[in-house]
Amino acid sequence: MAYITVGTENSGDIELSYTDQGAGQPVVLVHGFPGSSESWGKQQAALVDAGYRVISYDKRGYGSSTKTSTGMDMDTLAADLHAVIEELDLHDAIVVGFSMGTGEVARYLGRYGSARVQKAVFISSILPYLLITDDNPGGAGPQDFFDGLSAGVRADRYGFIAGFLENYFDLDANLGTRISQAAFDASIEIANQAGTLALAATPLTWPTDFRGDIPHIDVPALIVHGTADKVLPIDLTGRRFKDLLPAATYVELEGAPHGLFWTHSDQLHETLLAFLRTA
């Protein structure tokens, strides 16, 4: 395990834990809530086997990274992604985001450009904009909705995470077939490595407006979304995002839940590798 320092809080450095495996063109994996770099295990193996160098890091507050109370906003999280890419001096990188990680990818491209990025992938995307406003009536909810999620984490983080992950993997449909009880339990353990303050602050990043970032996605892009996503329903996210980025390759995985990186990993890998291999 290696670390990149991205800031300070009081007496300590804020360090991001990362892994750097394989050889070839670099692929940077940006996890979502409430996971860590360990959530990408299946994708790490598939990408390394396919001849890619795979970098995966724990966002601040999560996994083995510093448990911080600051910086849980998309601008700072995108700056952390920028720090990883700069520190490792990556060029022609393929940047892959999952869930809220797709927001970090979009904000990174919006703020820092694509000089070091060759392609971008958005899996179970949070884009374009979840907050219901006068000019965005198709959002997921008003600000009170996201405030309530944050309050739920603060009240009982362990109960909240367990319930959230049940919807995340759509256990009613997939437990025992596409995901084992052991794998589900491990996902809870991964989530519980995060700091409470980071977990509680994270839902407040979800109503970020990414519509201004989308025009800056000027590299080949892949959008993958499951039709059975209960966390970020496809009609509010993937399909709207596709309409705002018509040049992107767009793939729907029939019956896939939010956590399709596990339940539908074979289909995801086939789609992802086909995209990465295109000129």
N, C-alpha and C positions, 0 to 999 in steps of 0.2 A: 504494500500500500504506500502511495506517495501523496504529497500534499502541495497545494498551491495557496499562497497567502494572498487574500483579496481585500484585506482591510483589518481594522482593529475595533474592539469594543472594550472600553475601560482598560483593564490591565492586560488583556490577552489579544493575540492575533486571531483573526477569522480565517480558518484554513479549510479548503475544500479537499476532501479525500478523492483520489481518482485511481483508476487502473488503466494501463496502457499495454494492450496485448496484440500479438500478431504482427504481420508485416504487410506493407502495401499501401494503397491509398487510404488516408485516414477517414474513419467514420466516428463522429462524436454523437454519443447517445445522451439525451437529456430527459431524465425521468419525470414522472408526474407525482401527484399527491395520492396516497401517503407513502410512496415507495422510496426506493433508493437505487443506486447503481445495481444492486443485487436483483432488482426486478427484471433486469435485462438479460438474465442468465441464458435463456434460450437463444436470444438474438446475438449475444456475444459469441456463442459457440458457432452458430450458423455463419456469421460474418467472418470470423477467423478462418473457419474451414473453407470459405469461398475466396480467401486470399486478401482480406482487408486487415488493416491496422485498426483496432477498435479501442477508443477512449471513452470511458464512462465515468462520470463523477457524481458524488452526492451533493445535492444543492445545500447551501448553508442551512443549518438547523436540522438536517436529515442524515441518516446513516452514520458514517464515521466522521462527518464534517463537524465543525465547531457548532455547538448549540448556542445560537445567537438570538437575541431579541430584536435585532435591527436588520434592515435590508430586505424585508419580505414585501417587496413591490417589484413590478415587472421591469422597471428601469434598472434597478440594482441587480436583479437576477440575470438580466441580459448582459449587464456589465461583468458579472461573474463568468458567464459563458465566453465573453470577449477575452477575459483574463486567461481562461484555459487555452483558448485558441492561440493567443499571443505568446503565452509562456512556453507552450510546446512548439511554437513556430510552425503551425500547420498551414499547408497550402493545398488548394484543390480539395478541401475537406467536404465531406458529405455530412450534413448536420441533420440529425433525426430527433424530433421531439415527440413525446407522448403526452396527451392530455394537456395539463397546464404547461408542460414543457414545450408544446407547440407555440404557446404565447411567447416564451422566452426566445425561441428561434425567430419568430416574426419580429419581435422587438429588436433583437440583435441585428437583423437585416435592415430594419428601419433606421436604426441609430448608427450602425457601423459599416453598412454596405456589404457587398459580396466579394470583395477583392480576394479573400481567402477561402471562399466557399464555391464549390462547383455545383452542388445540388442540395435541395432541402426536402425533407420528408415530414409530413404532419400526420400522426396516427391518433385517432380518437380525439380530434382537435377541439380546442376551446374557442377557436375563432369562429365568426368575426367579433361578436359582442353579445354578452349574456345579460346585460342589464336592460331592463325595460325602461325606455325613456320615450319622450314624445316622438323623436325621430328614429326610434328603434322598438316599435311595439312587438316585434317578434322575438324579444329576449326571453330568458328563462325565468326572470323574477325581478321584483323591485329591490332596492338596497336592503330593506328589512329582511328579505329572504337570505341574503348572504351574511348579514349581521347575525341572524339566527343560527346559521351553520357554525359560525365562529363561537357563539355562545354555547352551542351544543358541545363543541370540543372542550371548551373550558370547564363545563359542568361535569363531563365524564368522558374523557378522551378515549378510554378503552372501550366503553360501550358504543361510542360514536363510530370508532374505526371498525369494529366488528360489523355493525349494521351497514356502514358505508360499503365495505368490501363484499357483503352479500349481494348488494345491487351491482357493484362493480363487475363481478364475475357472473351475475345472474345465476345464483346457485340453484334456484328452482329448476332451471333448464339444464344446467351443466354439471352439477355435482355428481361425481361418480362416473361420468362419461368423459367430459372434456377437462375436468379439474378434479383432482383427488382431495380428500379431506386433509391429507398431510400438506399438500401444496397450498391449500387455503390457510391452514394454520401457520405455515411458514410466512405467508404474506402478512398476516397479522403481526408476527414476530418482527418482520422487517419494518413495518409501520411503527411499531412500538419502540424502535431505536431512535425515532425523531424526538426532538425537544417539544415540550408542551406549548411553549410560546410560539415556536415556528408553526406547529400544527394549527394553532388557533388563529394565527395571522394569515395563513395561506388562503382560506376561503375569501378573504377580503381582497385578494388579488384577482379573483375570478371575474368580477364585473369590469375589468379593464377593457377599454375600447381599442381594438386592434385594426379598425377599418383604415386608419391612416398608415399603418405599417404594410398592409397588403400590396399597395402599388410598388413598394420597394422590394418585393420578392421577384427579383429579375433573373433568377437562375431556374433551370428546370426543377419543377416541384411535383411531388407525389402527395396526394391526399387519400388516406385510407380510413374508412369509418364503418363500424358495424351497424347493421339495421336494427339490432335489438339493444342498442346502447341506452341504458336507463339513467346513467349519470349525466351524459351530454347527448341528449336525443338528436338523432341525425337531422331531423327537419329544422332544428334550431342552430345547428353547427355545421356539420360536414356539407350538407347540400347548399346552405347559404354561402359558405366559404367558397365552394366550387363555382358558384355564380359570380363571385367577386374576383376570382382568379381563373378565368376560363381556359387559360393556356396550360393549367396544371393537368397532370394525369390523375384521373379520379377513379377510385375503386371502392365499391361497397361490398362488404363481406356479409352475405345473407345469414341472419340469425346470430351474428357475433355480438357479444356484449362489449362493455367499455374495455374490460381487461382482456382484449382479444390477443394481446401479445403472448398470453398463456393458452387460452382456450382454443384459439384458431391459429396457433403459431405456424403450422405447416403452410396454410394459405397465405399468411402474412409474409413468411420468408420467400415463398414463390413470387409474390407480388413485388416485394422489396428488391430482391436480387435481380429480377427482370428489369426493373427501373434503373438500378445502379449500373447495369451492364449496357444500357443504351448509350449511344454516342451523345 
